[in-house]
Amino acid sequence: MKQLAIIGLGPRGLYALENVITELSQYDKEIEILVFENSKEPGAGHVWYEGQPNSNWINITERALTGLRCRPKQHFKNATIEAFPSYHNWCNFALEPHENDTFPPRKKLGKYLNERFNSIKSETENLDLIKYISAEIQSIIHSNDKLILKSETESWQCDDVLLTIGHQTTKTSDQIKAWQQHTENNSNLQVFADAYPVTQLESTRNTENITIGIRGFGLAMVDIMRYLVINNYGNFKVVDNSTFKTVYYKTKTQHLKLIPFSLDGLPLAPKPLSENIDNWYKPTKSELEFFKSEIEAITQTDETATDISFIINPISKIASRIYNDLNQNAFNHSFSNEELESIISNCLKDADFKHELLQDETIAAYDLIESYVNMALGTEPISLDFCVGQVWRHCQPTLYKAFSYAQLDNEIIEDVIALDERSKRYSYGPPIESMQQMLALVDAEVLSLEFLKDPTINMINDGWQLENEDNKTVTCSTMINSVLDAPKLLDITSPLVKNLLKDDLIQPMHSKLGIETSDDAYVITADGKRDIPIAVLGRLAKGSVIGVDAILECFGPRIENWASAYVNKL
């Protein structure tokens, strides 16, 4: 009997298990499935686990989680796996289009995912055909058409492997290494090289007198910020539910100061307040079809593309129409759709492009955040770049589907990924409430935005001295790295990935990208062959596919395609 190993059972691995069971049942085929996961909460994995604090929020509106569909009743060998509800039905979600969008703690979704997994396990764990193994696979050896999986203490044999492992450890940057070395000579200094789990900061957050530097100014920084300040000394209070206007109040004195910084110093832009406002930026069905066809005309038929205009041109056309339709809700202007297309195209091609319709990002960071908040609320004229960022978010699922497995030069693929990453300051933005909390902390003199843009950092006896362009300084005794590493395959340090690379069982698409895979998710080896029965879904395949980090992509067609291809080849 054939054996399949699924390594990693976060959301993507859970959906893969469900789909392969469905396919096997449909064709009345039997295999043995080995499921490897070493976290305490299979289904949720390390990102969504229930044990994390309430301060870690989802950054996608709960309304948008329609992709977490119900699982129908399944019959597998002698077991009946009962249906499991969609996320919305599970939590009785209901929201009117005019009501404020909700962004619950990540642990809430983790509870759903773990329950969904347990509903399968409870019905199948006594079957000979499925084995659930709590182990970390450290190497895979390909020998005599079999794959040998090894942990530190045991080994297993199988015919096929599906890797759905998520974020992996990477090489420590020279900057972080230098910071760590600096703490060796002073026990009063601390460095946290990774943002998560934020609970590692539990003792730090209740220190009475401390100044903390936070490297990075993205979503992980927001999680860290919120965890550190909701403590024994203070908390937030929303004073206006219609705008999420927030104050930070202290129940007793704490001299806590947070000093975030990044290379560009630019803040995230929050998502629109409600479905009604979000619909301002929504392309029509025909516009999305146009976008899809323009991309596929290049990715499926033309291997000679020299730039990414095949993406920039159609999205510029769509966004120009939408911006003009905003009328009085947009910056006052008299540009035609064609003129706007040209401005948007220049903006997407050049991150430093300036124009009167683009938000002035040289203003004070506090004012910039406040402006983005008001745009998201629909109470302030909307800049062209804010609009384009929201339109891009609506177009992302189409982009991810149409562009994945594109047969283009690696440099073109890298450029597309880079543009999508740049868009995430808008498209992956946090809830309005998160940014209102940031403003409240500045008002309470807990958070400083004075050192945001690439400060000079000197290591001194008391810690790290940050100096801004106005020659103002601040000294931090603790440094936290909130920059999450990109999935650059050659920088990953986990034993499994290093061993796969060493044995030439996987190869990167490009030195800056992830594993090269075919459209059925199986790896393409160094000699271009597809004879290694290892499939990869998720973050490690970044390059072959894009959009791999989004939760909705964990329940999407890529997983379904793999399951269908796997069962068809049995």
C-alpha positions as CSV (number, residue, x, y, z in Angstrom):
1,M,0.0,0.0,0.0
2,K,1.3,3.5,-0.9
3,Q,2.2,5.8,2.0
4,L,1.9,9.6,2.1
5,A,3.5,11.8,4.7
6,I,2.2,15.3,5.4
7,I,4.7,17.3,7.3
8,G,3.3,20.3,9.1
9,L,-0.3,20.6,10.1
10,G,-1.1,24.2,10.3
11,P,-4.2,25.5,8.4
12,R,-2.6,24.5,5.0
13,G,-1.8,21.0,6.1
14,L,-5.2,20.6,7.6
15,Y,-6.9,21.5,4.4
16,A,-4.5,19.3,2.5
17,L,-5.5,16.4,4.7
18,E,-9.2,17.1,4.2
19,N,-8.8,17.2,0.5
20,V,-6.7,14.1,0.1
21,I,-9.3,12.2,2.1
22,T,-12.0,13.6,-0.1
23,E,-10.2,12.5,-3.3
24,L,-9.3,9.1,-2.0
25,S,-13.0,8.5,-1.0
26,Q,-14.3,9.7,-4.3
27,Y,-12.1,7.2,-6.2
28,D,-12.3,4.5,-3.6
29,K,-8.6,4.3,-3.2
30,E,-6.7,3.5,0.0
31,I,-3.3,4.7,1.2
32,E,-1.6,5.1,4.6
33,I,-1.2,8.7,5.7
34,L,1.4,9.7,8.2
35,V,0.7,13.2,9.7
36,F,3.6,14.9,11.4
37,E,3.1,18.0,13.6
38,N,5.0,18.9,16.7
39,S,2.9,21.8,17.9
40,K,0.3,21.4,20.7
41,E,-2.5,22.6,18.5
42,P,-2.6,20.9,15.1
43,G,-4.7,22.7,12.6
44,A,-3.8,26.1,14.2
45,G,-0.1,25.6,14.0
46,H,2.4,28.2,15.4
47,V,0.6,31.3,14.0
48,W,-2.9,30.8,15.2
49,Y,-2.5,28.7,18.4
50,E,-5.0,29.3,21.2
51,G,-2.4,29.9,23.8
52,Q,-1.3,33.3,22.5
53,P,-2.5,36.5,24.1
54,N,-5.6,38.5,23.1
55,S,-3.3,41.3,22.0
56,N,-2.3,39.4,18.8
57,W,-5.1,40.4,16.3
58,I,-6.1,39.2,12.9
59,N,-5.3,41.8,10.3
60,I,-7.9,40.6,7.8
61,T,-11.5,41.6,8.5
62,E,-13.6,38.8,9.9
63,R,-16.1,39.6,7.2
64,A,-13.6,38.4,4.6
65,L,-13.1,34.9,6.1
66,T,-15.7,33.5,3.7
67,G,-12.9,31.3,2.2
68,L,-13.0,29.1,5.4
69,R,-15.8,27.1,4.0
70,C,-17.7,24.2,5.6
71,R,-16.3,20.7,5.2
72,P,-18.9,18.3,4.0
73,K,-19.4,14.9,5.5
74,Q,-16.7,12.5,4.4
75,H,-16.6,8.7,4.3
76,F,-13.1,7.2,4.5
77,K,-12.7,3.4,4.8
78,N,-14.9,2.5,7.8
79,A,-15.0,5.9,9.3
80,T,-17.5,8.7,8.8
81,I,-16.1,12.2,9.3
82,E,-19.0,14.5,10.1
83,A,-19.4,17.8,8.4
84,F,-17.7,20.8,10.0
85,P,-19.2,24.3,9.7
86,S,-17.7,27.3,7.9
87,Y,-15.9,29.8,10.1
88,H,-18.8,32.2,9.8
89,N,-21.4,29.6,10.9
90,W,-19.1,28.3,13.6
91,C,-19.0,31.7,15.4
92,N,-22.5,32.9,14.3
93,F,-20.9,35.8,12.4
94,A,-23.3,38.5,11.4
95,L,-22.5,42.1,10.3
96,E,-24.4,44.7,8.4
97,P,-22.5,46.5,5.6
98,H,-22.7,49.8,7.5
99,E,-21.3,48.3,10.7
100,N,-17.7,48.6,11.7
101,D,-15.6,45.6,10.5
102,T,-14.3,43.3,13.2
103,F,-10.7,42.0,13.7
104,P,-10.7,39.3,16.5
105,P,-7.7,37.9,18.3
106,R,-5.8,35.3,16.3
107,K,-6.5,32.8,19.0
108,K,-10.2,32.8,18.0
109,L,-9.4,31.5,14.5
110,G,-6.9,29.1,16.1
111,K,-9.7,27.6,18.2
112,Y,-11.8,27.1,15.0
113,L,-8.9,25.5,13.2
114,N,-7.9,23.2,16.1
115,E,-11.5,22.1,16.5
116,R,-11.8,21.4,12.8
117,F,-8.7,19.2,13.0
118,N,-9.9,17.4,16.1
119,S,-13.2,16.6,14.4
120,I,-11.1,14.6,11.8
121,K,-8.7,13.0,14.3
122,S,-11.5,11.8,16.7
123,E,-13.1,9.8,13.8
124,T,-9.9,8.5,12.2
125,E,-7.2,8.0,14.9
126,N,-8.3,4.3,15.4
127,L,-7.9,3.6,11.6
128,D,-4.9,1.8,10.4
129,L,-4.8,4.2,7.4
130,I,-4.0,7.4,9.3
131,K,-1.3,7.9,11.9
132,Y,-0.8,11.2,13.8
133,I,2.8,11.6,14.9
134,S,4.1,14.3,17.2
135,A,7.7,14.6,15.9
136,E,9.9,17.1,14.0
137,I,11.3,15.7,10.8
138,Q,14.9,16.8,10.4
139,S,15.9,15.0,7.1
140,I,14.4,13.2,4.1
141,I,16.5,10.7,2.2
142,H,15.5,9.6,-1.3
143,S,16.5,5.9,-1.7
144,N,15.3,3.1,-4.0
145,D,12.2,5.1,-5.0
146,K,11.3,5.5,-1.3
147,L,11.6,8.5,1.0
148,I,13.1,7.9,4.5
149,L,11.9,10.5,7.0
150,K,14.1,11.0,10.1
151,S,13.6,12.8,13.4
152,E,16.3,12.8,16.1
153,T,15.2,9.4,17.4
154,E,13.1,7.6,14.8
155,S,12.6,7.0,11.1
156,W,9.6,6.3,8.8
157,Q,9.3,5.2,5.2
158,C,6.9,6.6,2.6
159,D,6.3,7.0,-1.1
160,D,5.3,10.7,-1.2
161,V,5.8,13.7,1.0
162,L,3.8,16.9,1.2
163,L,5.7,19.7,3.0
164,T,3.3,22.4,4.5
165,I,5.7,23.8,7.0
166,G,5.4,27.5,7.5
167,H,7.9,30.1,8.8
168,Q,11.4,28.7,9.3
169,T,14.3,30.1,11.2
170,T,16.9,31.9,9.1
171,K,20.4,33.1,9.5
172,T,20.8,35.8,12.1
173,S,21.7,39.2,10.6
174,D,25.0,40.8,11.3
175,Q,23.2,43.6,13.1
176,I,21.4,41.3,15.5
177,K,24.5,39.2,16.1
178,A,26.4,42.4,17.1
179,W,23.5,43.3,19.4
180,Q,23.6,39.9,21.0
181,Q,27.3,40.1,21.6
182,H,26.8,43.5,23.2
183,T,24.6,41.9,25.9
184,E,27.3,39.4,26.8
185,N,29.2,42.2,28.6
186,N,26.2,43.6,30.4
187,S,23.5,41.6,32.1
188,N,21.2,44.6,32.3
189,L,20.8,44.6,28.5
190,Q,18.4,42.4,26.5
191,V,18.0,41.4,22.8
192,F,15.0,39.5,21.5
193,A,15.9,38.3,18.0
194,D,12.4,37.1,17.2
195,A,9.1,38.9,17.6
196,Y,7.2,35.8,18.5
197,P,6.0,34.4,20.8
198,V,5.3,37.8,22.3
199,T,4.8,36.2,25.7
200,Q,8.7,36.0,25.9
201,L,8.3,39.7,26.9
202,E,6.1,39.0,29.9
203,S,8.6,40.1,32.5
204,T,9.8,43.0,30.4
205,R,6.4,44.6,29.9
206,N,5.9,45.0,33.7
207,T,9.3,46.6,34.3
208,E,8.7,49.9,36.1
209,N,11.4,51.9,34.2
210,I,12.5,50.8,30.8
211,T,13.2,52.1,27.3
212,I,12.7,49.6,24.5
213,G,13.8,49.8,20.9
214,I,11.7,47.9,18.3
215,R,13.3,47.1,15.0
216,G,10.6,47.3,12.3
217,F,7.4,49.2,12.0
218,G,5.0,46.6,10.6
219,L,2.3,44.3,11.8
220,A,4.6,42.4,14.2
221,M,5.6,45.7,15.8
222,V,1.9,46.4,16.5
223,D,1.5,43.1,18.2
224,I,4.6,43.7,20.4
225,M,3.4,47.3,21.1
226,R,0.0,46.2,22.3
227,Y,1.3,43.3,24.4
228,L,3.9,45.5,26.2
229,V,1.5,48.3,27.1
230,I,-1.5,46.2,28.2
231,N,0.1,45.5,31.5
232,N,-0.1,46.0,35.3
233,Y,0.3,49.7,34.8
234,G,-2.1,50.7,32.0
235,N,-4.6,49.8,29.3
236,F,-6.5,51.2,26.3
237,K,-10.0,52.6,26.3
238,V,-12.0,53.3,23.1
239,V,-13.8,56.6,23.7
240,D,-15.6,56.8,20.3
241,N,-16.9,53.6,18.9
242,S,-17.7,55.2,15.5
243,T,-14.0,56.1,14.9
244,F,-12.2,53.8,17.4
245,K,-10.7,57.0,18.9
246,T,-8.7,55.6,21.8
247,V,-6.9,56.8,25.0
248,Y,-4.2,55.0,27.0
249,Y,-4.7,55.4,30.7
250,K,-2.3,54.4,33.5
251,T,-3.6,53.0,36.8
252,K,-0.1,53.6,38.3
253,T,3.1,55.2,37.2
254,Q,5.3,53.3,34.8
255,H,8.2,54.9,32.9
256,L,7.9,52.7,29.8
257,K,9.1,54.1,26.5
258,L,8.8,52.3,23.1
259,I,11.1,53.5,20.3
260,P,10.2,51.9,16.9
261,F,12.4,52.4,13.9
262,S,12.7,51.1,10.3
263,L,14.6,51.9,7.1
264,D,11.9,54.1,5.6
265,G,10.0,55.1,8.8
266,L,6.7,54.9,7.0
267,P,3.6,53.7,8.9
268,L,1.0,51.2,7.9
269,A,-2.3,52.4,6.5
270,P,-5.4,50.9,8.2
271,K,-8.1,49.1,6.3
272,P,-11.4,50.8,5.6
273,L,-13.9,51.1,8.5
274,S,-16.7,49.0,7.0
275,E,-17.9,47.0,4.1
276,N,-19.7,50.0,2.7
277,I,-16.5,52.1,2.7
278,D,-14.4,49.2,1.5
279,N,-16.8,48.8,-1.5
280,W,-15.6,52.2,-2.8
281,Y,-12.4,50.4,-3.9
282,K,-13.9,47.2,-5.2
283,P,-13.3,46.4,-8.9
284,T,-16.2,45.1,-10.9
285,K,-16.3,41.5,-11.9
286,S,-15.5,42.4,-15.5
287,E,-12.5,44.4,-14.4
288,L,-11.1,41.5,-12.4
289,E,-11.6,39.3,-15.5
290,F,-9.7,41.8,-17.5
291,F,-6.9,41.9,-14.9
292,K,-6.7,38.1,-14.9
293,S,-6.7,37.8,-18.7
294,E,-4.0,40.5,-19.1
295,I,-1.7,38.6,-16.7
296,E,-2.4,35.1,-18.2
297,A,-1.7,36.4,-21.7
298,I,1.9,36.9,-20.6
299,T,2.4,34.2,-17.9
300,Q,0.9,31.4,-20.0
301,T,2.1,32.2,-23.5
302,D,5.0,34.7,-23.4
303,E,8.3,33.8,-21.9
304,T,10.0,36.9,-23.2
305,A,8.5,39.6,-20.9
306,T,11.1,42.1,-20.0
307,D,9.2,44.0,-17.2
308,I,6.0,43.8,-15.2
309,S,3.9,46.3,-17.2
310,F,1.5,43.4,-17.9
311,I,0.5,43.8,-14.2
312,I,1.0,47.5,-13.8
313,N,-1.0,48.6,-16.9
314,P,-4.3,46.8,-16.1
315,I,-4.3,47.6,-12.4
316,S,-3.6,51.3,-13.3
317,K,-6.6,51.3,-15.6
318,I,-8.8,49.8,-12.9
319,A,-7.6,52.0,-10.2
320,S,-7.9,55.2,-12.3
321,R,-11.6,54.5,-12.9
322,I,-12.2,53.8,-9.2
323,Y,-10.4,56.9,-8.1
324,N,-12.4,59.2,-10.4
325,D,-15.6,57.5,-9.2
326,L,-14.7,58.6,-5.6
327,N,-15.6,62.1,-6.7
328,Q,-15.7,64.4,-3.6
329,N,-14.2,61.6,-1.4
330,A,-10.9,61.9,-3.3
331,F,-8.3,64.7,-3.5
332,N,-9.7,67.5,-5.6
333,H,-8.4,67.2,-9.2
334,S,-9.4,67.4,-12.8
335,F,-7.3,64.5,-14.3
336,S,-8.9,62.2,-16.8
337,N,-8.8,58.4,-16.4
338,E,-6.0,58.2,-19.0
339,E,-3.9,60.8,-17.1
340,L,-4.5,59.0,-13.8
341,E,-3.4,55.8,-15.4
342,S,-0.1,57.3,-16.2
343,I,0.3,58.7,-12.7
344,I,-0.6,55.4,-11.1
345,S,1.8,53.5,-13.4
346,N,4.7,55.8,-12.4
347,C,3.8,55.4,-8.8
348,L,3.9,51.6,-9.0
349,K,7.1,51.6,-11.0
350,D,9.0,54.0,-8.7
351,A,8.5,54.0,-4.9
352,D,10.0,57.6,-4.8
353,F,7.7,59.0,-7.4
354,K,6.0,62.3,-6.2
355,H,2.8,63.9,-7.3
356,E,0.1,66.2,-5.9
357,L,-2.4,63.4,-5.7
358,L,-0.1,61.2,-3.6
359,Q,0.0,61.5,0.2
360,D,2.9,63.7,1.3
361,E,4.9,61.2,3.3
362,T,7.4,63.8,4.5
363,I,5.0,65.2,7.1
364,A,5.3,64.2,10.8
365,A,4.6,60.5,11.3
366,Y,1.8,61.3,13.8
367,D,0.0,63.5,11.3
368,L,0.6,60.9,8.6
369,I,-1.0,58.1,10.7
370,E,-3.9,60.4,11.6
371,S,-4.4,61.2,7.9
372,Y,-4.5,57.5,6.9
373,V,-6.9,56.8,9.8
374,N,-9.3,59.5,8.5
375,M,-9.1,58.2,4.9
376,A,-10.0,54.7,6.3
377,L,-12.9,56.3,8.1
378,G,-14.0,58.0,5.0
379,T,-13.9,61.4,6.7
380,E,-10.9,62.9,4.8
381,P,-10.2,63.2,1.1
382,I,-8.5,60.1,-0.1
383,S,-5.0,60.2,-1.7
384,L,-4.4,58.3,-4.9
385,D,-1.8,56.0,-3.3
386,F,-4.2,55.0,-0.5
387,C,-6.9,54.2,-3.1
388,V,-4.4,52.2,-5.3
389,G,-3.4,50.2,-2.2
390,Q,-7.0,49.2,-1.4
391,V,-7.7,48.4,-5.1
392,W,-4.5,46.2,-5.1
393,R,-5.9,44.3,-2.0
394,H,-9.1,43.5,-3.9
395,C,-7.1,42.4,-6.9
396,Q,-4.6,40.3,-4.9
397,P,-6.6,37.0,-5.0
398,T,-6.8,37.3,-8.8
399,L,-3.1,38.2,-9.1
400,Y,-2.1,35.2,-6.9
401,K,-4.2,32.8,-8.9
402,A,-3.2,34.1,-12.4
403,F,0.5,34.6,-11.7
404,S,1.4,31.5,-9.8
405,Y,3.7,29.1,-11.6
406,A,4.4,31.7,-14.2
407,Q,6.9,30.6,-16.8
408,L,8.9,33.8,-16.7
409,D,12.4,34.9,-16.0
410,N,13.2,34.8,-12.3
411,E,14.0,38.5,-12.3
412,I,10.5,39.3,-13.5
413,I,9.0,37.0,-10.8
414,E,11.2,38.7,-8.2
415,D,10.0,42.2,-9.4
416,V,6.3,41.1,-9.1
417,I,6.9,39.8,-5.6
418,A,8.7,43.0,-4.6
419,L,5.8,45.2,-5.9
420,D,3.3,43.0,-4.0
421,E,5.4,43.3,-0.9
422,R,5.6,47.1,-1.3
423,S,1.8,47.2,-1.6
424,K,1.3,45.5,1.7
425,R,1.8,48.7,3.7
426,Y,-1.8,49.4,2.4
427,S,-3.2,46.0,1.4
428,Y,-2.1,44.1,4.5
429,G,-2.8,47.1,6.8
430,P,-4.1,46.7,10.3
431,P,-7.5,47.6,11.8
432,I,-8.2,51.3,12.4
433,E,-8.2,50.6,16.1
434,S,-4.6,49.5,16.0
435,M,-3.5,52.8,14.6
436,Q,-5.7,54.7,17.0
437,Q,-3.9,52.8,19.8
438,M,-0.6,53.9,18.3
439,L,-1.7,57.6,18.4
440,A,-3.0,57.2,21.9
441,L,0.4,55.9,23.1
442,V,2.1,58.9,21.5
443,D,-0.4,61.2,23.3
444,A,0.4,59.4,26.6
445,E,4.2,59.7,25.9
446,V,4.7,56.0,25.9
447,L,5.5,55.6,22.2
448,S,8.0,57.9,20.5
449,L,7.9,58.4,16.7
450,E,10.9,60.7,16.7
451,F,13.4,58.0,15.7
452,L,11.3,56.1,13.1
453,K,13.4,56.7,10.0
454,D,16.7,54.8,9.9
455,P,18.4,56.2,13.0
456,T,22.1,55.9,13.7
457,I,22.6,53.2,16.3
458,N,25.6,53.2,18.5
459,M,26.3,50.5,21.2
460,I,27.3,52.1,24.5
461,N,27.7,50.8,28.0
462,D,24.0,51.6,28.9
463,G,22.7,49.9,25.8
464,W,21.9,51.2,22.3
465,Q,21.9,54.9,21.6
466,L,19.6,55.9,18.7
467,E,20.2,59.3,17.0
468,N,17.8,60.8,14.5
469,E,18.5,63.3,11.7
470,D,17.9,66.2,14.2
471,N,20.8,64.9,16.4
472,K,18.3,64.0,19.1
473,T,19.3,60.8,21.0
474,V,17.6,58.2,23.2
475,T,19.2,55.1,24.9
476,C,17.5,51.7,24.9
477,S,18.4,48.9,27.3
478,T,16.3,46.4,25.4
479,M,16.1,45.7,21.7
480,I,13.3,43.7,20.0
481,N,13.5,42.6,16.4
482,S,10.1,42.6,14.8
483,V,11.2,42.2,11.2
484,L,10.0,38.9,9.9
485,D,12.5,37.2,7.5
486,A,11.4,36.7,3.9
487,P,11.3,33.0,2.8
488,K,14.7,33.1,1.1
489,L,15.5,29.5,0.9
490,L,19.3,29.7,1.0
491,D,19.1,31.6,4.3
492,I,16.9,29.1,6.2
493,T,18.7,27.3,9.0
494,S,16.2,24.6,10.0
495,P,17.8,21.1,9.7
496,L,15.1,19.7,7.3
497,V,15.5,22.5,4.7
498,K,19.3,22.5,5.0
499,N,19.4,18.7,4.4
500,L,17.0,18.8,1.5
501,L,19.2,21.5,-0.1
502,K,22.4,19.5,0.6
503,D,21.0,16.4,-1.0
504,D,19.7,18.3,-4.1
505,L,16.1,17.3,-3.4
506,I,15.0,20.9,-3.6
507,Q,16.4,24.0,-5.3
508,P,15.5,27.7,-5.1
509,M,14.0,29.5,-8.1
510,H,16.4,32.4,-7.4
511,S,18.9,33.2,-4.7
512,K,16.3,35.5,-3.1
513,L,13.3,33.2,-3.6
514,G,11.9,29.9,-2.4
515,I,11.6,26.3,-3.7
516,E,10.7,25.9,-7.4
517,T,7.6,23.8,-7.9
518,S,5.3,22.7,-10.7
519,D,1.6,23.6,-10.9
520,D,0.7,20.5,-9.0
521,A,3.1,21.6,-6.1
522,Y,5.8,19.0,-6.8
523,V,9.4,20.2,-6.6
524,I,11.5,20.7,-9.7
525,T,15.0,19.4,-9.0
526,A,18.3,20.9,-10.0
527,D,18.4,19.1,-13.3
528,G,14.9,20.3,-14.2
529,K,13.3,16.9,-13.6
530,R,10.1,16.2,-11.6
531,D,11.0,12.7,-10.4
532,I,11.3,13.4,-6.7
533,P,7.9,12.7,-5.0
534,I,8.1,15.7,-2.7
535,A,5.4,18.4,-2.9
536,V,5.6,21.8,-1.2
537,L,2.7,24.1,-0.4
538,G,3.0,27.4,1.4
539,R,5.7,29.8,2.4
540,L,8.7,27.8,1.2
541,A,7.4,27.8,-2.3
542,K,7.4,31.6,-2.6
543,G,8.4,32.4,-6.1
544,S,6.6,29.5,-7.8
545,V,3.6,30.9,-6.1
546,I,2.8,34.3,-4.5
547,G,0.5,35.3,-1.7
548,V,1.5,32.2,0.3
549,D,1.2,33.9,3.7
550,A,-2.5,34.8,3.5
551,I,-4.8,32.7,5.6
552,L,-7.4,32.4,2.8
553,E,-4.7,31.0,0.5
554,C,-4.4,28.1,3.0
555,F,-7.9,27.0,2.0
556,G,-7.5,27.7,-1.7
557,P,-7.2,25.9,-5.1
558,R,-3.5,25.2,-4.8
559,I,-4.2,22.6,-2.1
560,E,-7.1,21.2,-4.0
561,N,-5.0,20.9,-7.1
562,W,-2.2,19.0,-5.2
563,A,-4.7,16.6,-3.7
564,S,-6.3,15.9,-7.1
565,A,-2.9,15.4,-8.8
566,Y,-1.6,13.2,-6.1
567,V,-4.6,10.8,-6.1
568,N,-4.8,10.8,-9.9
569,K,-1.2,9.5,-10.1
570,L,-1.8,6.6,-7.7
